[in-house]
Amino acid sequence: MERYYGFDLGDAESAVARLEKDQVRKDPDILPVGEELSFVTAFARTAGGELLIGESACYAPDVTRRALRFKSRFLTDPESAKDIRTFAAGVLDSLKRDGLLGEGEDSCFYVGCPAGWSRSDRELYRRLFEDAGYPPVRIISESRAALIAACRSKHLQVAYDILAKPVLVVDVGSSTTDFAFIESGREVELHTAGEVMLGGGIMDRMLLEECVKESPESAAVEAVFQKSEGWKNYCEFAARRLKEKYFSDEAYWKDRTLTRSIGILYEGNCTLTLRMDSEMARRLLEESAPGLSGSSFQEAFCSSLTQIRSSLGEDLPELIFLTGGVSRMPAIARWCGEAFPEAVVITTPQPEFSIARGLSCSGRIDEDMRAFRREVDDLIETSTVENIVSCHMDDLYRRIVEALIDPILENAVMRVFDRWRSGEISRLTEIDRELREEIEQYLRGDEAQKILVSTVSSWLTPVAYELEEFTMPICVRHNVPYRALNLSSYLSVSDIDIRIHTKDIFAIDQITWMINAIISILVGLLCGGSGIALITGGLKGIVAGAILSLSVLLIGQDYLENRVMDVNIPKPLRKMITRSAFENRMKRISPEVKANFYESLETDKNEQITTRLTDEISHQIEQCLTKMSQIVEIPLG
């Protein structure tokens, strides 16, 4: 694409931005529509068939159709779709007529929508622009666009904050207030609450109504409004401009009166004077407002913030980014700061253009992301991950043995000893089978699985570091924070809902060779091939050992070993071997068990199982990389 356009179609006012492909160090340009950079979202069809866009459409006489504030009705009024399509077509014609959009140029449009719109709502919205003749169109969240604009803005040094901290984006428009919670640079979860159908238009209508009531010619003005929608729209538009001028420099105007007189020419002449001062400002913010169920604008807005804080729980924002024309009001920033005292509240110098600029930047970002994801897919297609994992498999086996031997001795072997000592296990010949069953049962339990998960997670850390040698250059080439593919970060901060499924990968049947090796080593060390080692540990075992030694002299060693293994040794003799003595023996043989296992690792392990484990672990890591690349939304260049 050579050009990326951002179209912020607002309910009251709209803006269009354009970003050239090679426009790297400059903010996107705001394009004039009808000679206005921020133009009224309205259209009118004259009797002669001309389509008027913007402010002139609000008060033009002799029109056959006039429409405004139609976006806010998109989800509730099917007829609003026709108005949106007509308005969008008028904007497109204006851009082409003024040479701001070339016919057939390689470009695309990014159009914003409220963060709460569903996927189906967005698709219906997209088709309206497609039907109006636009180049390829994509619909994205206005909140995301606002945040992108902040990241790219030359006036705000907030890139690090947005990357590292949770952010609440508050988009205060003319008809709605949109809240979005964004963490680690992506819109991970949306929280909306309170009176979201809350915008500056409420205050515009209040201001107009109050000024009409105060007017000496109120009856004449109201009569005009009843007959002429155009004049009413024009006066409301004038009230909005007066309100914006007052709140853009409230410190200056709070001790002064700001006025504007409008001469209304309709079946006669009358005059309406609009007034803004500190008292009027207080009434607009603090008195009951129409459509807010008896609440004031301040009460409704602050209630929304309170509900959002409650819904976020402990995951509170450290940064609040304000956008939308109404966010110029100092009260908005003050209320946000009071609701979230731990957060820094910021806004751009031109909040009315933030979304349009962010939308146009989204085009180039998406193109970068497509290239970025292609490179990640290409990496996955190679054998890179498998080779790295394969080189670390012996280390994994060693870590598992180090982590599991002592818990096996404590929870499985000691249990078998207790059962033999109590007489539940009659003969030493049964020890082999009982050990196997006890160890396998323990390894299937939650405790052993937790040990496995922890062991594999720690083992993955050096694997992740080695993998970064391949993922970091991909991130650098596409201006993506390298943390986006930093597997070691996700292992520690758990900010991605992916897990290496250790319980599935290390099923009991897959590490049977390891269990067999451990059991063989344990039986050999504990029973000595004859059972004598098991019953001669500890001080009292010396007595039993002496008796056995005497028996060897009398009847011979081979015969005795076979008899000892098969005889049901009396309980009193078993009790001579204390539990503490056997526990001490377990501690002594633990290093020997591990050493013997390491010695047999190269000869006894099953290569087929190792290959399978390597493939499954590699597949899980590759899935993790794919999902991590897919959720990258806002790279910071």
BAVO-998419 format. One record per residue (C-alpha): residue number from 1; x, y, z. Coordinates in steps of 0.1 Angstrom, whole numbers, plus 2048, in hexadecimal, padded with zeros to 3 digits. Example, Ala and Ser with C-alpha at 12.3 -4.5 7.8 and 13.67 -1.06 7.14 Angstrom:
! BAVO-998419
@k 1 east 87B north 7D3 up 84E
@k 2 east 889 north 7F5 up 847
This chain:
! BAVO-998419
@k 1 east 800 north 800 up 800
@k 2 east 80C north 823 up 7F8
@k 3 east 7F3 north 836 up 80E
@k 4 east 7E0 north 82F up 82E
@k 5 east 7C1 north 843 up 836
@k 6 east 7B1 north 845 up 858
@k 7 east 78C north 84F up 85A
@k 8 east 77F north 858 up 87C
@k 9 east 75A north 85A up 875
@k 10 east 74C north 869 up 895
@k 11 east 728 north 86E up 89F
@k 12 east 72C north 894 up 8A0
@k 13 east 74D north 89B up 88E
@k 14 east 764 north 888 up 878
@k 15 east 788 north 88A up 86B
@k 16 east 79D north 879 up 850
@k 17 east 7C3 north 873 up 853
@k 18 east 7DC north 866 up 839
@k 19 east 7FE north 856 up 83D
@k 20 east 815 north 851 up 820
@k 21 east 829 north 830 up 81F
@k 22 east 84A north 843 up 822
@k 23 east 83D north 85C up 83C
@k 24 east 851 north 84E up 859
@k 25 east 85A north 86B up 870
@k 26 east 83C north 881 up 86B
@k 27 east 819 north 87F up 879
@k 28 east 7FE north 875 up 861
@k 29 east 7EE north 893 up 84F
@k 30 east 7CB north 89E up 857
@k 31 east 7B8 north 8A3 up 836
@k 32 east 79E north 8BE up 832
@k 33 east 77A north 8B4 up 828
@k 34 east 766 north 8D2 up 81E
@k 35 east 783 north 8E8 up 828
@k 36 east 780 north 8DC up 84C
@k 37 east 799 north 8C5 up 85D
@k 38 east 77F north 8BA up 877
@k 39 east 75E north 8BA up 865
@k 40 east 73A north 8B5 up 871
@k 41 east 72C north 893 up 86C
@k 42 east 70E north 89D up 858
@k 43 east 701 north 89D up 835
@k 44 east 6E5 north 8AD up 822
@k 45 east 6D7 north 8A7 up 7FF
@k 46 east 6CC north 8C7 up 7EE
@k 47 east 6AE north 8C9 up 7D7
@k 48 east 6C6 north 8CA up 7BA
@k 49 east 6D5 north 8A9 up 7C4
@k 50 east 6F6 north 8B7 up 7D3
@k 51 east 704 north 8A4 up 7F1
@k 52 east 711 north 8BC up 80C
@k 53 east 729 north 8AF up 826
@k 54 east 733 north 8C0 up 847
@k 55 east 728 north 8E0 up 858
@k 56 east 715 north 8EE up 839
@k 57 east 6FF north 8CF up 839
@k 58 east 6F2 north 8D9 up 85C
@k 59 east 6E1 north 8FA up 851
@k 60 east 6DE north 8F9 up 82C
@k 61 east 6BB north 903 up 821
@k 62 east 6A5 north 8F1 up 807
@k 63 east 6B2 north 8CE up 80E
@k 64 east 69F north 8AE up 807
@k 65 east 6B2 north 899 up 820
@k 66 east 6C8 north 8A2 up 83E
@k 67 east 6D9 north 88B up 856
@k 68 east 6F0 north 88D up 874
@k 69 east 6FA north 879 up 893
@k 70 east 6F4 north 859 up 881
@k 71 east 712 north 845 up 88D
@k 72 east 705 north 842 up 8B1
@k 73 east 6E6 north 831 up 8A3
@k 74 east 6F8 north 817 up 88E
@k 75 east 6F2 north 7FA up 8A6
@k 76 east 6CE north 803 up 8AD
@k 77 east 6BF north 813 up 88D
@k 78 east 6C3 north 800 up 86C
@k 79 east 6BC north 820 up 859
@k 80 east 6DB north 830 up 866
@k 81 east 6F0 north 819 up 850
@k 82 east 6E3 north 82C up 831
@k 83 east 6ED north 84D up 840
@k 84 east 710 north 841 up 849
@k 85 east 715 north 834 up 825
@k 86 east 709 north 855 up 816
@k 87 east 71F north 869 up 82D
@k 88 east 73D north 853 up 826
@k 89 east 737 north 855 up 801
@k 90 east 737 north 87B up 804
@k 91 east 758 north 87C up 816
@k 92 east 767 north 865 up 7FC
@k 93 east 75B north 87B up 7E0
@k 94 east 769 north 89A up 7F2
@k 95 east 78C north 88A up 7F5
@k 96 east 78C north 880 up 7D1
@k 97 east 77F north 8A2 up 7C5
@k 98 east 79B north 8B4 up 7D8
@k 99 east 7B6 north 89D up 7CC
@k 100 east 7BD north 88E up 7EE
@k 101 east 7B4 north 86B up 7E3
@k 102 east 7BE north 85F up 7C0
@k 103 east 7A8 north 849 up 7AB
@k 104 east 7B5 north 825 up 7AD
@k 105 east 7D2 north 82D up 7C3
@k 106 east 7E2 north 812 up 7D8
@k 107 east 7D2 north 81B up 7FA
@k 108 east 7BC north 80E up 815
@k 109 east 7A5 north 81E up 82F
@k 110 east 7A4 north 817 up 855
@k 111 east 783 north 821 up 864
@k 112 east 77E north 822 up 88A
@k 113 east 762 north 814 up 89F
@k 114 east 75A north 812 up 8C4
@k 115 east 76E north 7F8 up 8D6
@k 116 east 74E north 7E6 up 8E1
@k 117 east 742 north 7DE up 8BE
@k 118 east 740 north 7B9 up 8B6
@k 119 east 751 north 7A9 up 898
@k 120 east 730 north 7A7 up 886
@k 121 east 728 north 7CC up 88D
@k 122 east 74B north 7D5 up 87F
@k 123 east 745 north 7C0 up 85F
@k 124 east 724 north 7D1 up 858
@k 125 east 734 north 7F2 up 85D
@k 126 east 751 north 7EA up 846
@k 127 east 739 north 7E0 up 82A
@k 128 east 729 north 802 up 82B
@k 129 east 74A north 812 up 820
@k 130 east 750 north 7F7 up 807
@k 131 east 72E north 7FE up 7F8
@k 132 east 736 north 823 up 7F7
@k 133 east 754 north 81C up 7E0
@k 134 east 771 north 81D up 7F8
@k 135 east 793 north 80C up 7F3
@k 136 east 799 north 7EE up 80A
@k 137 east 78B north 7F6 up 82C
@k 138 east 793 north 7E8 up 84F
@k 139 east 77F north 7F0 up 86E
@k 140 east 793 north 7F3 up 88F
@k 141 east 78E north 7FF up 8B2
@k 142 east 78F north 824 up 8B7
@k 143 east 7A0 north 81E up 8D8
@k 144 east 7BC north 80B up 8C8
@k 145 east 7C0 north 827 up 8AE
@k 146 east 7C2 north 841 up 8CA
@k 147 east 7DD north 82D up 8DB
@k 148 east 7F1 north 829 up 8BB
@k 149 east 7EF north 84E up 8B5
@k 150 east 7FE north 854 up 8D8
@k 151 east 81A north 83B up 8D1
@k 152 east 822 north 84D up 8B0
@k 153 east 81D north 870 up 8BC
@k 154 east 83B north 887 up 8BC
@k 155 east 82B north 89B up 8D8
@k 156 east 828 north 87F up 8F1
@k 157 east 844 north 86B up 900
@k 158 east 82E north 84E up 90B
@k 159 east 83A north 831 up 8F6
@k 160 east 84B north 81F up 913
@k 161 east 82D north 824 up 92A
@k 162 east 815 north 817 up 911
@k 163 east 82B north 7F9 up 90A
@k 164 east 831 north 7F0 up 92E
@k 165 east 812 north 7FB up 942
@k 166 east 7ED north 7F5 up 941
@k 167 east 7DA north 812 up 930
@k 168 east 7B6 north 81E up 932
@k 169 east 7AC north 830 up 912
@k 170 east 78E north 847 up 917
@k 171 east 780 north 854 up 8F6
@k 172 east 767 north 870 up 8FD
@k 173 east 754 north 878 up 8DE
@k 174 east 735 north 88D up 8D6
@k 175 east 71D north 870 up 8DC
@k 176 east 72F north 854 up 8ED
@k 177 east 74B north 84E up 906
@k 178 east 75F north 82F up 8FD
@k 179 east 775 north 81E up 917
@k 180 east 790 north 804 up 90E
@k 181 east 7A9 north 7F3 up 924
@k 182 east 7CA north 7EB up 913
@k 183 east 7E8 north 7D9 up 922
@k 184 east 80B north 7D3 up 913
@k 185 east 801 north 7E7 up 8F5
@k 186 east 7E3 north 7D2 up 8EB
@k 187 east 7BE north 7D3 up 8F2
@k 188 east 7BE north 7B3 up 906
@k 189 east 79D north 7B9 up 917
@k 190 east 782 north 7D2 up 912
@k 191 east 76F north 7E1 up 930
@k 192 east 751 north 7F7 up 92A
@k 193 east 73A north 804 up 945
@k 194 east 723 north 81F up 950
@k 195 east 712 north 838 up 939
@k 196 east 726 north 832 up 919
@k 197 east 70C north 845 up 905
@k 198 east 71B north 864 up 914
@k 199 east 72B north 87F up 8FF
@k 200 east 730 north 8A4 up 8FA
@k 201 east 711 north 8A7 up 8E6
@k 202 east 6FD north 8A5 up 906
@k 203 east 70D north 8C5 up 912
@k 204 east 708 north 8D5 up 8EF
@k 205 east 6E3 north 8CF up 8F1
@k 206 east 6E1 north 8DB up 915
@k 207 east 6F4 north 8FB up 90C
@k 208 east 6DD north 902 up 8EF
@k 209 east 6BD north 8FB up 904
@k 210 east 6C9 north 912 up 920
@k 211 east 6D2 north 92E up 908
@k 212 east 6B1 north 92B up 8F7
@k 213 east 69F north 92E up 919
@k 214 east 6B3 north 94D up 921
@k 215 east 6AC north 95D up 900
@k 216 east 693 north 97A up 8FE
@k 217 east 688 north 96B up 8DD
@k 218 east 686 north 947 up 8EA
@k 219 east 663 north 942 up 8DC
@k 220 east 66E north 94C up 8B9
@k 221 east 68D north 937 up 8BA
@k 222 east 67A north 918 up 8C6
@k 223 east 661 north 91D up 8AA
@k 224 east 67E north 91D up 890
@k 225 east 68D north 8FE up 89F
@k 226 east 66B north 8EC up 89C
@k 227 east 669 north 8F4 up 878
@k 228 east 68D north 8F4 up 86C
@k 229 east 6A4 north 8D7 up 876
@k 230 east 6C0 north 8E9 up 864
@k 231 east 6C0 north 908 up 87A
@k 232 east 6BD north 8F2 up 899
@k 233 east 6DB north 8DE up 88E
@k 234 east 6EF north 8FD up 886
@k 235 east 6E9 north 90D up 8A8
@k 236 east 6F2 north 8ED up 8B9
@k 237 east 712 north 8EB up 8A5
@k 238 east 719 north 910 up 8AF
@k 239 east 713 north 907 up 8D4
@k 240 east 72C north 8EA up 8D1
@k 241 east 747 north 901 up 8C3
@k 242 east 740 north 91B up 8DF
@k 243 east 743 north 900 up 8F9
@k 244 east 763 north 8F2 up 8EA
@k 245 east 772 north 915 up 8E9
@k 246 east 76A north 91B up 90E
@k 247 east 777 north 8F9 up 91B
@k 248 east 797 north 8FB up 905
@k 249 east 7A2 north 918 up 91B
@k 250 east 78C north 916 up 93A
@k 251 east 7A5 north 928 up 950
@k 252 east 7A2 north 947 up 93A
@k 253 east 77C north 946 up 935
@k 254 east 771 north 93D up 958
@k 255 east 771 north 962 up 962
@k 256 east 763 north 96E up 941
@k 257 east 744 north 968 up 92C
@k 258 east 747 north 959 up 909
@k 259 east 72A north 961 up 8F2
@k 260 east 71F north 95D up 8CE
@k 261 east 701 north 96C up 8BD
@k 262 east 6EF north 959 up 8A1
@k 263 east 6D7 north 96B up 88A
@k 264 east 6BD north 952 up 880
@k 265 east 6AC north 95A up 85E
@k 266 east 68D north 944 up 85A
@k 267 east 66B north 952 up 854
@k 268 east 677 north 972 up 864
@k 269 east 695 north 97C up 879
@k 270 east 69E north 973 up 89D
@k 271 east 6BE north 972 up 8B0
@k 272 east 6CC north 957 up 8C8
@k 273 east 6E9 north 95F up 8DF
@k 274 east 6FE north 942 up 8EB
@k 275 east 711 north 947 up 90C
@k 276 east 72C north 934 up 91E
@k 277 east 73A north 93E up 940
@k 278 east 744 north 92C up 960
@k 279 east 720 north 929 up 96C
@k 280 east 714 north 91A up 94B
@k 281 east 732 north 902 up 94C
@k 282 east 728 north 8F7 up 96F
@k 283 east 705 north 8F1 up 964
@k 284 east 710 north 8DC up 945
@k 285 east 725 north 8C6 up 95B
@k 286 east 712 north 8C4 up 97C
@k 287 east 6ED north 8C7 up 975
@k 288 east 6D6 north 8AB up 96A
@k 289 east 6DB north 8A5 up 944
@k 290 east 6C1 north 898 up 92B
@k 291 east 6C4 north 873 up 924
@k 292 east 6D9 north 86B up 943
@k 293 east 6BD north 85F up 959
@k 294 east 6BF north 87D up 970
@k 295 east 6E5 north 87D up 973
@k 296 east 6FC north 899 up 96A
@k 297 east 718 north 895 up 950
@k 298 east 731 north 894 up 96C
@k 299 east 71E north 87A up 980
@k 300 east 719 north 863 up 962
@k 301 east 73E north 866 up 957
@k 302 east 74C north 861 up 97A
@k 303 east 734 north 843 up 97F
@k 304 east 742 north 833 up 960
@k 305 east 765 north 837 up 96D
@k 306 east 75C north 828 up 98E
@k 307 east 74C north 80A up 97E
@k 308 east 76A north 805 up 968
@k 309 east 782 north 807 up 985
@k 310 east 76D north 7EC up 997
@k 311 east 76C north 7D5 up 979
@k 312 east 792 north 7D7 up 975
@k 313 east 799 north 7CB up 998
@k 314 east 7BD north 7CD up 9A0
@k 315 east 7C8 north 7D0 up 97C
@k 316 east 7C6 north 7F6 up 97C
@k 317 east 7D4 north 80D up 961
@k 318 east 7F3 north 821 up 967
@k 319 east 7ED north 837 up 949
@k 320 east 7CC north 847 up 93E
@k 321 east 7CB north 854 up 91A
@k 322 east 7B0 north 86C up 911
@k 323 east 7A4 north 872 up 8EE
@k 324 east 787 north 882 up 8DC
@k 325 east 77E north 8A6 up 8D9
@k 326 east 76C north 8A7 up 8FB
@k 327 east 78C north 89B up 90C
@k 328 east 798 north 8BF up 909
@k 329 east 782 north 8C8 up 927
@k 330 east 799 north 8CA up 946
@k 331 east 77D north 8BA up 95B
@k 332 east 781 north 899 up 947
@k 333 east 7A5 north 895 up 951
@k 334 east 79E north 8A0 up 975
@k 335 east 782 north 886 up 979
@k 336 east 798 north 86A up 96A
@k 337 east 7B4 north 874 up 982
@k 338 east 79C north 872 up 9A0
@k 339 east 78F north 850 up 996
@k 340 east 7B2 north 842 up 98F
@k 341 east 7CA north 856 up 9A5
@k 342 east 7E6 north 83D up 99E
@k 343 east 7E5 north 844 up 978
@k 344 east 7F5 north 85F up 963
@k 345 east 7DA north 871 up 94D
@k 346 east 7E5 north 87D up 92B
@k 347 east 7D6 north 88A up 90A
@k 348 east 7E3 north 896 up 8E9
@k 349 east 7E4 north 8BB up 8DE
@k 350 east 7CA north 8B3 up 8C4
@k 351 east 7B4 north 897 up 8D2
@k 352 east 79A north 89C up 8B7
@k 353 east 7B3 north 88E up 89D
@k 354 east 7C3 north 872 up 8B3
@k 355 east 7AD north 857 up 8A6
@k 356 east 7AF north 860 up 881
@k 357 east 7D5 north 862 up 883
@k 358 east 7D6 north 840 up 896
@k 359 east 7C0 north 830 up 87C
@k 360 east 7D7 north 83A up 860
@k 361 east 7F5 north 82D up 872
@k 362 east 7E3 north 80C up 877
@k 363 east 7E6 north 806 up 852
@k 364 east 80B north 806 up 851
@k 365 east 80C north 7F3 up 872
@k 366 east 7F7 north 7D8 up 864
@k 367 east 80D north 7D5 up 845
@k 368 east 82B north 7D2 up 85C
@k 369 east 819 north 7B8 up 871
@k 370 east 811 north 7A3 up 853
@k 371 east 836 north 7A3 up 84A
@k 372 east 840 north 79C up 86E
@k 373 east 828 north 77F up 871
@k 374 east 834 north 770 up 850
@k 375 east 858 north 770 up 85E
@k 376 east 84C north 75F up 87E
@k 377 east 83A north 745 up 869
@k 378 east 859 north 740 up 854
@k 379 east 86D north 73A up 873
@k 380 east 854 north 721 up 880
@k 381 east 856 north 70E up 85E
@k 382 east 87B north 708 up 863
@k 383 east 88A north 6EF up 87B
@k 384 east 898 north 70A up 891
@k 385 east 882 north 704 up 8B0
@k 386 east 885 north 6DE up 8AD
@k 387 east 8AB north 6E1 up 8AC
@k 388 east 8AD north 6F7 up 8CA
@k 389 east 895 north 6E1 up 8DE
@k 390 east 8A8 north 6C1 up 8D4
@k 391 east 8C9 north 6CF up 8E0
@k 392 east 8BA north 6D5 up 903
@k 393 east 8A7 north 6B4 up 907
@k 394 east 8C2 north 6A3 up 91C
@k 395 east 8C2 north 6C1 up 933
@k 396 east 89C north 6BD up 936
@k 397 east 8A0 north 699 up 941
@k 398 east 8BA north 6A3 up 95A
@k 399 east 8A4 north 6BF up 968
@k 400 east 887 north 6A7 up 96B
@k 401 east 89B north 68D up 97E
@k 402 east 8AA north 6A8 up 995
@k 403 east 887 north 6B5 up 99C
@k 404 east 875 north 694 up 9A0
@k 405 east 88D north 67B up 9B2
@k 406 east 88A north 689 up 9D5
@k 407 east 864 north 68E up 9D3
@k 408 east 861 north 66A up 9C6
@k 409 east 876 north 65D up 9E2
@k 410 east 862 north 670 up 9FB
@k 411 east 83F north 66A up 9EE
@k 412 east 841 north 648 up 9DC
@k 413 east 85F north 634 up 9E9
@k 414 east 858 north 63D up A0E
@k 415 east 834 north 634 up A09
@k 416 east 83F north 611 up 9FC
@k 417 east 857 north 60D up A1A
@k 418 east 83B north 616 up A32
@k 419 east 824 north 5FD up A23
@k 420 east 83F north 5E2 up A24
@k 421 east 848 north 5EB up A47
@k 422 east 824 north 5E8 up A52
@k 423 east 820 north 5C7 up A41
@k 424 east 809 north 5D3 up A25
@k 425 east 823 north 5C7 up A0C
@k 426 east 82D north 5A3 up A16
@k 427 east 84C north 59B up A01
@k 428 east 869 north 5AE up 9F4
@k 429 east 862 north 59F up 9D1
@k 430 east 844 north 5B6 up 9D0
@k 431 east 858 north 5D6 up 9D5
@k 432 east 860 north 5DA up 9B0
@k 433 east 83B north 5DA up 9A6
@k 434 east 830 north 5EF up 9C3
@k 435 east 84B north 609 up 9BC
@k 436 east 840 north 60B up 998
@k 437 east 81C north 610 up 9A1
@k 438 east 823 north 629 up 9BC
@k 439 east 83B north 63E up 9A7
@k 440 east 823 north 63E up 989
@k 441 east 806 north 648 up 9A0
@k 442 east 81A north 664 up 9AE
@k 443 east 825 north 671 up 98C
@k 444 east 801 north 673 up 981
@k 445 east 7F8 north 689 up 99F
@k 446 east 7F5 north 6AE up 9A0
@k 447 east 815 north 6B3 up 9B5
@k 448 east 82C north 6A2 up 99C
@k 449 east 81B north 6B4 up 97F
@k 450 east 821 north 6D5 up 990
@k 451 east 846 north 6CB up 994
@k 452 east 847 north 6C2 up 96F
@k 453 east 837 north 6E3 up 964
@k 454 east 84F north 6F7 up 979
@k 455 east 86D north 6E3 up 96D
@k 456 east 864 north 6E6 up 948
@k 457 east 85D north 70C up 94D
@k 458 east 880 north 711 up 95B
@k 459 east 88F north 6FB up 940
@k 460 east 87D north 710 up 925
@k 461 east 88F north 72F up 930
@k 462 east 8B1 north 727 up 920
@k 463 east 89E north 71A up 902
@k 464 east 88B north 73B up 900
@k 465 east 8AC north 74F up 902
@k 466 east 8BB north 73A up 8E6
@k 467 east 89B north 73F up 8D1
@k 468 east 89E north 765 up 8D5
@k 469 east 8BC north 765 up 8BF
@k 470 east 8A4 north 75E up 8A2
@k 471 east 885 north 771 up 8AE
@k 472 east 895 north 791 up 8B9
@k 473 east 8A2 north 79B up 896
@k 474 east 87E north 796 up 888
@k 475 east 871 north 7AE up 8A2
@k 476 east 88C north 7C7 up 89B
@k 477 east 885 north 7C6 up 875
@k 478 east 861 north 7CF up 87A
@k 479 east 863 north 7E7 up 897
@k 480 east 852 north 7CF up 8AF
@k 481 east 85C north 7CE up 8D4
@k 482 east 872 north 7AF up 8D7
@k 483 east 85E north 7A6 up 8F5
@k 484 east 841 north 79D up 8DE
@k 485 east 853 north 77C up 8D5
@k 486 east 867 north 779 up 8F6
@k 487 east 85D north 757 up 902
@k 488 east 871 north 75B up 922
@k 489 east 85C north 77A up 92B
@k 490 east 83B north 768 up 927
@k 491 east 849 north 74B up 93D
@k 492 east 84E north 764 up 959
@k 493 east 832 north 77D up 956
@k 494 east 817 north 766 up 948
@k 495 east 808 north 781 up 932
@k 496 east 7FF north 769 up 916
@k 497 east 7E4 north 74E up 91A
@k 498 east 7FA north 732 up 90D
@k 499 east 80A north 716 up 920
@k 500 east 821 north 6FA up 917
@k 501 east 80B north 6DD up 91F
@k 502 east 823 north 6CA up 935
@k 503 east 809 north 6B1 up 943
@k 504 east 801 north 6A6 up 91F
@k 505 east 824 north 6A6 up 912
@k 506 east 833 north 692 up 92F
@k 507 east 818 north 677 up 931
@k 508 east 822 north 659 up 946
@k 509 east 824 north 641 up 928
@k 510 east 83C north 659 up 917
@k 511 east 856 north 659 up 933
@k 512 east 853 north 634 up 93C
@k 513 east 878 north 62F up 934
@k 514 east 880 north 649 up 94E
@k 515 east 86A north 63A up 968
@k 516 east 878 north 617 up 961
@k 517 east 89B north 625 up 964
@k 518 east 893 north 636 up 985
@k 519 east 881 north 617 up 993
@k 520 east 89E north 600 up 989
@k 521 east 8B7 north 616 up 99A
@k 522 east 8A2 north 619 up 9B9
@k 523 east 89B north 5F4 up 9BC
@k 524 east 8C0 north 5ED up 9B7
@k 525 east 8CB north 605 up 9D2
@k 526 east 8AF north 5FD up 9EB
@k 527 east 8AE north 5D8 up 9E7
@k 528 east 8D1 north 5D1 up 9DB
@k 529 east 8C3 north 5B6 up 9C5
@k 530 east 8BB north 5A1 up 9E5
@k 531 east 8A7 north 5B7 up 9FC
@k 532 east 8C3 north 5B7 up A15
@k 533 east 8CB north 5DC up A0F
@k 534 east 8A7 north 5E5 up A17
@k 535 east 8A7 north 5D4 up A39
@k 536 east 8CA north 5DC up A45
@k 537 east 8C8 north 602 up A46
@k 538 east 8CC north 614 up A67
@k 539 east 8D9 north 60A up A89
@k 540 east 8BF north 5F0 up A90
@k 541 east 8C3 north 5E3 up A6D
@k 542 east 8E7 north 5DA up A77
@k 543 east 8D8 north 5BF up A8E
@k 544 east 8C2 north 5B2 up A72
@k 545 east 8E1 north 5B3 up A5C
@k 546 east 8F5 north 59F up A75
@k 547 east 8DA north 584 up A76
@k 548 east 8DA north 583 up A50
@k 549 east 900 north 581 up A4F
@k 550 east 8FF north 563 up A67
@k 551 east 8E4 north 553 up A51
@k 552 east 8FB north 557 up A32
@k 553 east 916 north 543 up A44
@k 554 east 8FD north 527 up A4C
@k 555 east 8EA north 523 up A2C
@k 556 east 8FC north 536 up A11
@k 557 east 8F7 north 559 up A01
@k 558 east 8E4 north 550 up 9E1
@k 559 east 8CB north 53B up 9F3
@k 560 east 8C6 north 556 up A0D
@k 561 east 8C1 north 572 up 9F4
@k 562 east 8A5 north 55E up 9E2
@k 563 east 895 north 556 up A03
@k 564 east 897 north 579 up A11
@k 565 east 886 north 588 up 9F2
@k 566 east 86A north 56F up 9F4
@k 567 east 865 north 56C up A19
@k 568 east 84A north 57E up A2D
@k 569 east 862 north 58F up A46
@k 570 east 852 north 592 up A69
@k 571 east 845 north 5B4 up A73
@k 572 east 85B north 5B7 up A92
@k 573 east 87A north 5B3 up A7B
@k 574 east 86C north 5CC up A63
@k 575 east 866 north 5E5 up A80
@k 576 east 88B north 5E3 up A88
@k 577 east 891 north 5F9 up A6A
@k 578 east 885 north 61B up A75
@k 579 east 874 north 634 up A5D
@k 580 east 88D north 64F up A65
@k 581 east 8AA north 637 up A5D
@k 582 east 89A north 630 up A3B
@k 583 east 894 north 655 up A35
@k 584 east 8B9 north 65B up A3B
@k 585 east 8C1 north 63F up A22
@k 586 east 8AB north 650 up A08
@k 587 east 8BE north 670 up A0C
@k 588 east 8DF north 65D up A08
@k 589 east 8D5 north 64B up 9E9
@k 590 east 8C4 north 669 up 9D8
@k 591 east 8E5 north 676 up 9C8
@k 592 east 8ED north 652 up 9BE
@k 593 east 8CB north 64D up 9AD
@k 594 east 8D1 north 66D up 999
@k 595 east 8F4 north 664 up 990
@k 596 east 8EA north 641 up 984
@k 597 east 8CE north 650 up 96F
@k 598 east 8E5 north 669 up 95E
@k 599 east 8FD north 64C up 957
@k 600 east 8E1 north 638 up 946
@k 601 east 8D2 north 657 up 934
@k 602 east 8E5 north 652 up 914
@k 603 east 8DF north 62C up 911
@k 604 east 8BC north 627 up 920
@k 605 east 8A8 north 645 up 913
@k 606 east 88F north 63E up 8F7
@k 607 east 899 north 653 up 8D8
@k 608 east 876 north 64F up 8C9
@k 609 east 867 north 65E up 8E9
@k 610 east 881 north 67A up 8E9
@k 611 east 879 north 683 up 8C5
@k 612 east 854 north 684 up 8CD
@k 613 east 85A north 69A up 8EC
@k 614 east 870 north 6B1 up 8D7
@k 615 east 855 north 6B4 up 8BC
@k 616 east 839 north 6BA up 8D5
@k 617 east 84C north 6D4 up 8E9
@k 618 east 857 north 6E5 up 8C9
@k 619 east 834 north 6E6 up 8BC
@k 620 east 828 north 6F6 up 8DD
@k 621 east 843 north 711 up 8DA
@k 622 east 83A north 718 up 8B6
@k 623 east 815 north 71B up 8BF
@k 624 east 820 north 733 up 8DA
@k 625 east 834 north 748 up 8C1
@k 626 east 817 north 749 up 8A9
@k 627 east 7FE north 755 up 8C3
@k 628 east 817 north 76F up 8D0
@k 629 east 81C north 77D up 8AD
@k 630 east 7F7 north 77E up 8A7
@k 631 east 7EF north 794 up 8C5
@k 632 east 809 north 7AE up 8BC
@k 633 east 7F4 north 7CD up 8B4
@k 634 east 807 north 7ED up 8BD
@k 635 east 82D north 7EB up 8B5
@k 636 east 83F north 80A up 8C0
@k 637 east 856 north 817 up 8A5
